[in-house]
């Protein structure tokens, strides 16, 4: 199979879909890989390193899309990229279609086979291709939130860890999954006062054991969340419903009751955000204020540490890329039904139920269309 790796064009995005090591693995399996020039330059992967691994180098994305049977990316295709896709071509990347009907419609129109990293599952119900970036984003959320609390960034002027004689900052984490757990690790490491909310009692029990009493674990009722948020210095939204739009946990009406200069970090922004006042921002202009509350809603947080993120992501995705290249889509999905959960669009049909519901589209099961 011929696999194409275009340079990412979303603002401030320096990750890349395959590393030179990944290219070498694919070439060893007899596949051809073409990489757009400078696709990995910003994170230390030169064109020469890709050539040495066996890749061809193309000057433009047009060449990549025209020549390749499968496109491997990181972020969702932008409108111009969607228009270069063709019937039967495989697209393997993050899609986050629930809050993005325009992208969904362009993918439907292209008749491509669009597979989303974020909805691939494993045998235990986990999300193996979302987890690496959730780990990165969870850890970054505390780092970013701590900086936003500084006075010159519009924050309250609170040091999360406090100092002797001064209480630590209060961190509230909504969602005890991969993002929330990694955020808690960082916040505990900074000696903050940490509270985690989740609706699963068994998950709260696991977190209590994991942190050995260093965090408070509370059931996520609206009233309990509100009480904690109104006293918080930093609130991290880490809510995920796989494939679906994120539920709105914090309404705008709460903001006027919160501590002025406190910070909301919305890690759910790729799925539409879990705060009513959230809208996507970029690394160039990451924050804005609503009613005196600082919002950090960068839609590609892991892009800030693009080398670490690329290595973590491609370690997880490469076995799946190899499956698709070696077997083709139908055999790969037949052999691994959990992989088939990643199929979001096929020949114009929406094939993920949560995505279809969020978009108000009809759902067609992968087994039915394939």
C-alpha positions as CSV (number, residue, x, y, z in Angstrom):
1,X,0.0,0.0,0.0
2,X,1.1,3.6,-0.6
3,X,0.8,5.7,2.5
4,X,1.0,9.5,2.6
5,X,2.0,11.7,5.4
6,X,1.1,15.4,4.8
7,X,2.5,18.3,6.8
8,X,-0.1,19.4,9.4
9,X,-1.6,22.8,8.5
10,X,-3.8,23.6,11.5
11,X,-2.5,26.7,13.4
12,X,0.5,26.0,15.7
13,X,0.4,22.2,14.9
14,X,3.9,20.6,14.6
15,X,3.1,17.0,15.3
16,X,3.4,14.5,12.4
17,X,1.5,11.3,11.6
18,X,4.6,9.0,11.3
19,X,8.1,9.1,12.7
20,X,11.1,7.9,10.6
21,X,11.0,4.7,12.8
22,X,7.4,4.2,11.7
23,X,8.3,4.7,8.1
24,X,11.1,2.1,8.4
25,X,8.6,-0.5,9.8
26,X,6.1,0.1,7.0
27,X,8.9,-0.2,4.4
28,X,10.0,-3.4,6.0
29,X,6.5,-4.7,5.4
30,X,6.8,-3.9,1.7
31,X,4.8,-0.6,1.7
32,X,5.6,2.7,0.1
33,X,5.6,5.9,2.2
34,X,5.6,9.4,0.9
35,X,6.1,12.3,3.4
36,X,5.6,16.0,2.6
37,X,8.8,18.0,2.9
38,X,9.5,19.5,6.3
39,X,6.5,17.6,7.9
40,X,8.6,16.8,11.0
41,X,11.2,19.5,10.8
42,X,10.1,21.5,13.8
43,X,10.4,18.5,16.1
44,X,13.7,17.2,14.9
45,X,12.7,14.8,12.1
46,X,14.4,16.0,9.0
47,X,13.6,15.1,5.4
48,X,16.9,13.2,5.3
49,X,15.9,11.1,8.3
50,X,12.7,10.1,6.5
51,X,14.7,9.3,3.3
52,X,17.1,7.1,5.3
53,X,14.1,5.3,6.7
54,X,12.9,4.6,3.1
55,X,10.3,7.3,2.5
56,X,10.0,9.4,-0.6
57,X,9.7,13.2,-0.1
58,X,7.0,15.2,-1.9
59,X,6.9,19.0,-2.1
60,X,3.1,19.5,-1.7
61,X,0.1,18.1,0.0
62,X,-1.5,17.9,-3.4
63,X,1.1,15.3,-4.5
64,X,0.6,13.4,-1.2
65,X,-3.2,13.1,-1.5
66,X,-3.1,12.3,-5.2
67,X,-0.6,9.5,-4.9
68,X,-1.6,7.8,-1.7
69,X,-4.1,5.0,-0.9
70,X,-4.0,5.9,2.8
71,X,-3.4,9.3,4.5
72,X,-2.0,9.2,8.0
73,X,-2.4,12.5,9.9
74,X,-2.7,13.9,13.4
75,X,-5.4,16.6,13.4
76,X,-8.7,16.6,11.6
77,X,-8.4,17.5,7.9
78,X,-9.0,21.2,7.1
79,X,-11.5,22.1,4.4
80,X,-8.8,22.2,1.6
81,X,-7.5,18.8,2.7
82,X,-11.0,17.3,2.7
83,X,-11.5,18.5,-0.9
84,X,-8.4,16.5,-1.9
85,X,-9.7,13.2,-0.6
86,X,-11.2,10.8,-3.1
87,X,-13.5,7.9,-3.2
88,X,-12.1,4.8,-1.5
89,X,-9.1,6.6,0.0
90,X,-8.4,5.8,3.6
91,X,-8.0,8.7,6.1
92,X,-6.6,7.7,9.5
93,X,-6.4,10.6,12.0
94,X,-8.2,12.4,14.8
95,X,-11.5,13.6,13.5
96,X,-13.7,14.9,16.4
97,X,-16.7,15.1,14.2
98,X,-19.4,15.7,16.8
99,X,-19.0,19.5,17.1
100,X,-17.9,19.9,13.4
101,X,-20.7,19.2,10.9
102,X,-18.9,21.1,8.1
103,X,-16.0,18.6,8.3
104,X,-18.4,15.7,8.5
105,X,-20.2,16.8,5.4
106,X,-17.0,17.3,3.4
107,X,-15.9,13.8,4.4
108,X,-19.2,12.4,3.4
109,X,-19.0,14.2,0.0
110,X,-15.5,12.8,-0.6
111,X,-16.7,9.1,-0.4
112,X,-13.5,8.4,1.5
113,X,-13.1,5.9,4.4
114,X,-12.5,8.0,7.5
115,X,-11.2,6.3,10.6
116,X,-10.9,8.3,13.8
117,X,-8.2,7.6,16.4
118,X,-10.5,8.8,19.2
119,X,-13.2,6.2,18.7
120,X,-11.0,3.1,18.3
121,X,-11.6,0.9,21.3
122,X,-9.9,-2.1,23.0
123,X,-11.2,-5.2,24.6
124,X,-11.7,-3.5,28.0
125,X,-13.6,-0.5,26.6
126,X,-10.6,1.8,26.7
127,X,-9.6,4.2,23.9
128,X,-6.0,3.2,23.1
129,X,-5.3,5.9,20.4
130,X,-6.8,8.7,22.4
131,X,-5.1,7.8,25.7
132,X,-1.6,9.0,24.8
133,X,-2.8,12.5,24.0
134,X,-5.2,12.5,27.0
135,X,-2.2,11.8,29.1
136,X,-0.3,14.7,27.6
137,X,-3.3,17.1,27.7
138,X,-4.0,16.1,31.3
139,X,-0.5,17.0,32.4
140,X,-0.4,20.1,30.4
141,X,-3.8,21.3,31.8
142,X,-2.3,21.9,35.2
143,X,0.9,23.5,33.7
144,X,-1.2,25.9,31.6
145,X,-3.7,26.6,34.4
146,X,-0.9,27.4,36.8
147,X,0.5,29.9,34.4
148,X,-2.9,31.4,33.8
149,X,-3.3,32.0,37.5
150,X,-0.3,34.4,37.4
151,X,-1.4,38.1,37.7
152,X,0.2,39.2,34.4
153,X,-1.9,36.6,32.6
154,X,-5.1,37.8,34.2
155,X,-5.3,35.3,37.0
156,X,-5.8,35.6,40.7
157,X,-2.1,35.6,41.6
158,X,-2.2,32.2,43.3
159,X,0.7,29.8,43.5
160,X,-0.9,26.3,43.3
161,X,1.5,24.8,45.8
162,X,1.3,27.6,48.3
163,X,4.2,28.2,50.7
164,X,4.6,27.7,54.5
165,X,2.0,29.8,56.2
166,X,-0.1,30.2,53.0
167,X,-2.7,27.7,51.9
168,X,-2.2,25.9,48.5
169,X,-4.4,26.7,45.5
170,X,-7.6,24.7,45.0
171,X,-7.8,22.6,41.9
172,X,-11.1,21.0,40.8
173,X,-11.0,18.3,38.2
174,X,-14.3,17.3,36.6
175,X,-13.9,13.8,35.2
176,X,-11.7,11.0,36.6
177,X,-10.6,9.3,33.3
178,X,-7.2,9.5,31.7
179,X,-7.1,13.3,31.4
180,X,-8.4,13.8,34.9
181,X,-6.0,11.2,36.5
182,X,-3.0,12.8,34.8
183,X,-4.1,16.3,35.8
184,X,-4.4,15.1,39.4
185,X,-0.9,13.6,39.3
186,X,0.5,17.0,38.2
187,X,-1.6,19.0,40.7
188,X,-0.7,16.7,43.6
189,X,3.0,17.0,42.5
190,X,2.7,20.7,42.9
191,X,1.1,20.3,46.4
192,X,-2.2,21.8,45.4
193,X,-5.5,21.1,47.2
194,X,-7.1,18.7,44.7
195,X,-10.7,17.5,44.3
196,X,-11.8,15.0,41.5
197,X,-15.4,14.5,40.4
198,X,-16.8,11.5,38.6
199,X,-20.1,9.8,38.2
200,X,-18.6,6.3,38.6
201,X,-18.3,5.2,42.3
202,X,-16.0,2.4,41.3
203,X,-13.7,4.9,39.5
204,X,-13.7,7.2,42.5
205,X,-12.7,4.2,44.7
206,X,-9.8,3.5,42.3
207,X,-8.7,7.1,42.4
208,X,-8.8,7.1,46.2
209,X,-6.6,4.1,46.3
210,X,-4.3,5.5,43.6
211,X,-3.7,8.7,45.3
212,X,-3.7,7.3,48.8
213,X,-5.9,10.0,50.2
214,X,-4.0,12.9,48.7
215,X,-7.1,14.0,46.7
216,X,-10.8,14.3,47.5
217,X,-13.0,12.1,45.4
218,X,-16.6,13.3,45.1
219,X,-19.7,12.1,43.2
220,X,-20.4,14.5,40.3
221,X,-23.8,15.9,41.3
222,X,-24.5,19.4,40.0
223,X,-24.7,20.9,43.5
224,X,-21.5,19.4,44.7
225,X,-19.7,20.5,41.5
226,X,-21.0,24.1,41.9
227,X,-20.0,24.3,45.6
228,X,-16.4,23.3,44.7
229,X,-16.1,25.4,41.5
230,X,-17.2,28.6,43.4
231,X,-14.2,28.1,45.8
232,X,-11.7,26.9,43.2
233,X,-8.7,28.7,41.8
234,X,-8.3,26.3,38.9
235,X,-11.1,24.1,37.3
236,X,-10.1,21.5,34.7
237,X,-12.8,20.1,32.5
238,X,-12.0,16.5,31.6
239,X,-15.3,15.1,30.5
240,X,-15.5,12.5,27.7
241,X,-18.4,10.7,26.0
242,X,-16.6,8.8,23.2
243,X,-17.5,10.2,19.8
244,X,-20.2,12.4,21.2
245,X,-20.4,16.2,22.0
246,X,-19.2,17.0,25.5
247,X,-22.0,17.8,28.0
248,X,-22.0,21.3,29.4
249,X,-21.1,20.9,33.0
250,X,-20.5,24.6,34.1
251,X,-23.2,27.1,32.9
252,X,-22.4,30.7,32.3
253,X,-24.5,31.8,35.3
254,X,-22.0,30.3,37.7
255,X,-19.1,32.5,36.5
256,X,-20.3,35.7,38.3
257,X,-20.2,33.7,41.6
258,X,-16.7,32.3,41.0
259,X,-13.5,33.8,42.4
260,X,-12.5,36.7,40.1
261,X,-9.4,35.7,38.2
262,X,-9.9,32.0,38.7
263,X,-9.2,29.8,35.6
264,X,-11.1,27.3,33.6
265,X,-9.1,24.9,31.4
266,X,-11.4,23.0,29.0
267,X,-9.6,19.8,27.8
268,X,-12.9,18.6,26.3
269,X,-12.8,21.4,23.7
270,X,-12.1,19.1,20.8
271,X,-15.6,17.6,21.4
272,X,-17.2,21.0,21.8
273,X,-16.2,21.9,25.3
274,X,-17.7,21.1,28.7
275,X,-18.2,24.7,29.9
276,X,-21.1,26.7,28.4
277,X,-18.7,29.7,27.8
278,X,-16.0,27.6,26.0
279,X,-14.9,28.2,22.5
280,X,-11.8,26.9,20.8
281,X,-8.6,28.9,21.0
282,X,-5.0,28.5,19.7
283,X,-1.5,28.5,21.1
284,X,-1.1,31.9,19.6
285,X,-4.0,33.4,21.6
286,X,-4.8,30.7,24.2
287,X,-7.0,32.6,26.7
288,X,-10.0,34.9,27.0
289,X,-12.1,36.2,29.8
290,X,-15.8,35.9,30.5
291,X,-17.2,37.7,33.6
292,X,-13.7,38.0,35.0
293,X,-12.9,34.2,34.6
294,X,-9.9,33.2,32.5
295,X,-10.7,30.5,29.9
296,X,-8.0,28.3,28.4
297,X,-9.5,26.3,25.6
298,X,-6.7,25.4,23.2
299,X,-8.0,22.8,20.8
300,X,-4.7,21.0,20.2
301,X,-3.0,21.3,23.6
302,X,-0.5,18.4,23.0
303,X,0.8,20.4,20.0
304,X,2.6,22.6,22.5
305,X,5.0,19.7,23.2
306,X,4.9,18.3,19.7
307,X,7.9,16.0,19.9
308,X,6.8,14.2,23.0
309,X,3.2,14.1,21.7
310,X,4.3,12.7,18.3
311,X,6.4,9.9,19.9
312,X,3.6,9.0,22.3
313,X,0.9,9.0,19.6
314,X,2.8,7.1,16.9
315,X,3.9,4.5,19.4
316,X,0.1,3.8,19.8
317,X,-1.0,4.2,16.2
318,X,1.7,2.4,14.3
319,X,0.4,-1.1,14.9
320,X,-3.0,0.0,13.6
321,X,-1.4,1.6,10.5
322,X,0.4,-1.6,9.8
323,X,-2.8,-3.6,10.2
324,X,-4.6,-1.4,7.6
325,X,-1.6,-1.5,5.2
326,X,-1.0,-5.2,5.5
327,X,-4.6,-6.4,5.4
328,X,-6.8,-3.6,4.0
329,X,-9.6,-2.0,5.8
330,X,-12.2,-4.8,5.6
331,X,-9.9,-7.6,6.8
332,X,-8.3,-5.4,9.5
333,X,-11.8,-4.6,10.9
334,X,-13.0,-8.2,10.5
335,X,-10.0,-9.5,12.5
336,X,-10.3,-6.7,15.1
337,X,-13.9,-5.6,15.7
338,X,-12.7,-3.0,18.3
339,X,-10.7,-1.4,15.5
340,X,-13.9,-1.1,13.5
341,X,-15.3,1.2,16.2
342,X,-12.9,3.8,14.7
343,X,-14.8,3.9,11.4
344,X,-16.7,7.3,11.3
345,X,-17.5,7.8,7.7
346,X,-17.7,5.3,4.8
347,X,-18.9,6.0,1.3
348,X,-20.9,9.0,2.5
349,X,-22.5,7.2,5.5
350,X,-21.9,8.1,9.2
351,X,-20.9,4.8,10.8
352,X,-20.5,5.8,14.5
353,X,-23.7,6.1,16.5
354,X,-22.5,8.8,18.9
355,X,-21.3,10.9,16.0
356,X,-24.5,10.4,14.1
357,X,-26.6,11.5,17.1
358,X,-24.5,14.6,17.7
359,X,-24.8,15.6,14.0
360,X,-28.5,14.7,13.7
361,X,-27.6,12.2,10.9
362,X,-28.8,8.7,10.3
363,X,-26.5,5.9,11.5
364,X,-25.4,3.0,9.4
365,X,-23.5,0.2,11.2
366,X,-20.0,-0.6,9.8
367,X,-20.9,-4.2,9.3
368,X,-23.9,-3.1,7.1
369,X,-22.0,-0.9,4.8
370,X,-18.8,-3.0,4.5
